Each structure stands twice: as structure tokens, then as C-alpha cells.
Amino acid sequence: MQIHHKLCYQSKICQVLNELSACIIARRIFLAFNGDWILASELELLKEAGSLPMARVPVLQADLAGVALTSPDPVKLVKFYEHILQYTGKMSGDQWIGQRDLRWLTVGPGSAKNLAYTALSVPDERSLLQLQDRLTQASIEFSEMPAAVLLGKAITFADPDGNRLIFGVRDAESAIDIDSASPAPARLQHVVFATDAAAAMVRFYCDVIGFAPLDYVKDTDGDLTSAFLNCGADHHSIAIFRAAGKRLDHLCFDVDNWSHIRDWADWFGQHHISLRWGPGRHGPGNNLFFFVNDPDDNWLEFSAELEQVDGTRPLVTWAHEERTLNSWGSAFLRS
């Protein structure tokens, strides 16, 4: 009798466990993120995604505000940005601070092809405090700044690769829209980081800072090679590319339309600056583009008609192949 009861008890446990397993696989699950609940895919899809962040509405709302380049020859680099890209700027100590189209770019002494920092602006102090809370919850150290270029109250911290980030409330009074002789507006729009730890970088930017992934690119083994991260209307303000090391990949300047792509290409041609890649069309973002190099060999992308996003859009995974990066022809695959 005791054996019979024991067998029945074991059978009941197995039944409960089987039902529980079925529920885990069959039901959708919810993941807690920053006090909100967001819908995720089934457990099998999460496993397939390799623990990468899933589709979501970005918790962070921000715009790229400016970048700081370093250079072994700052005078030569400043001349390029003043005369070719038509920035208007001035010296502040050993830093040149240039502005155009309500964004800034600074140049200071240092190594070539390096960003001293990337700055993003948030709408208000409440957004900045919410970001600080997320950083504190993730045990990420940050420092408060009294003010940054074109920003009011701000904080600074580093991502897992050591890239310095600044987030602050935009100071509208110090931002000026400057008329220039260049062929068309060219708004500093996104930054791409190359890294040998792409998945970890994506998790940090999405799960800690609050970006949302819109497009992943994966190789034939299912490993992540690129990620395009959204924090507002523009398809991406930050992108992560897999590479052999950690570095700046490129800066992108947004222009209004295909005609402005033509006009900027003509402008560079008039100044004997050759296009290095393009024109073409990217898969992720669906934008038109071409690339040139500045005197320090930094890659500069000029882009038009980037996809605009309103709310949640399905996460798309692309194959790691040339047609993904350029549906018109050849592409530079970073890995």
C-alpha cells in the first residue's frame, strides 16, 4: 500500500512538472524592465535569440547631440571640418568646438580615429534622473557634470568597451542654427562602434541605458555581427558592429533626400575628395548613403531617407552578406 501511494505521488509530480514545462514553452512570458512589463516571445524564441534583447519600445528617448574627436594634427582636422563640412567654431583651451545644424563636433589633441566622448540629449531632467536610476540599479558608476557643450545638467559614464558617454538635457539657448555655404544641411545623426564583444555591448545599451534593437545582422553560425539601436524617431542613433578590436567605426551625417546626396558628392568632388564607398542603399534602415574619409582617415557617412520609427516595430534579422549592407552592390564587411 505504501509503495502504491509512493508511485501515485511520483506520477502526480511528473504530471505537474510536464504541465509546467508545457506552460513555459506554450505561454508568452513577461520580462520586467525598469518597472514596466514588456511582452517577449516564447521561451524557444528567446533561446534562439541567444539572450539578445528582443523588440520593445525604447525606454530612452534621446538624440545624438555631439561628438569629440581627437587628432595628432588638430589644426589640419579642424580645417577640414570648417572648410569642407562648413562647421562654425571657436577654440576653448586646447579644444575646438564646432557647430552646424544644431549639433556639435569638437577636435582636440590625441590619437587619430578616436572619440573622446559621444554626447546624447534627453528631453528633460526627469528623463535624466530615470537614466541615473537604471545605471544605479545595474551598478554602473557615473559622474554628474555641471554642464557640457550645448547641454545643461549632464552625467557621464563608460560603456563596457570604455567608450565615454555623456547624457544631458539639451540647452536650447546655447544651440544656434548656422547658415553655411555647404550644398545642403548635414546633421550629425549616428555613431557606430566596432567591438569584439558585440552581444555584451548590445545588452548594455538596451537593458541598461534603454535603447531598443530594430535590426540584427547574424552570420551563418547565428552569431551577431551588427545591431542597430533606436532611441527616438530615427531608425538608429547608435549601432554596434563586430570587429577584431574596439574602435570607432564611423560617424554619420543625415541629409534630407537623394538630391542632397548628389549635391554633397559634387561638393566633395569639387574639393578633390573621393568617395570611398557608395552611393548605395543599406538594408537595415533602408537609407541611401556614401562614405568619405577626413584627414585622420575617420569614416564619414552621408545618409538620406533613413527609416523613421513610431512605437514598436518588429525586430528584423538579416544575413551577414554584402547585399544586407548595400542592396545595390559591393559592401565593406567588418568581420
Secondary structure, 3 states (H helix, E strand, C coil): CHHHHHHHHHHHHHHHHHHHHHHHHHCCCEEEECCEEEECCCHHHHHHCCCCCCCCCCCCCCEEEEEEEEECCHHHHHHHHHHCCCCEEEEECCEEEEEECCEEEEEEECCCCEEEEEEEEECCHHHHHHHHHHHHHCCCCCEEECCECCEEEEEEEECCCCCEEEEEEECCCCCCCCCCCCCCCCEEEEEEEEECCHHHHHHHHHHHHCCEEEEEEECCCCCEEEEEEECCCECCCEEEEECCCCEEEEEEEEECCHHHHHHHHHHHHHCCCCCCEEEEECCCCCCEEEEEECCCCCEEEEEECCCECCCCCCCEEEECCHHHHCCCCCCCCCC
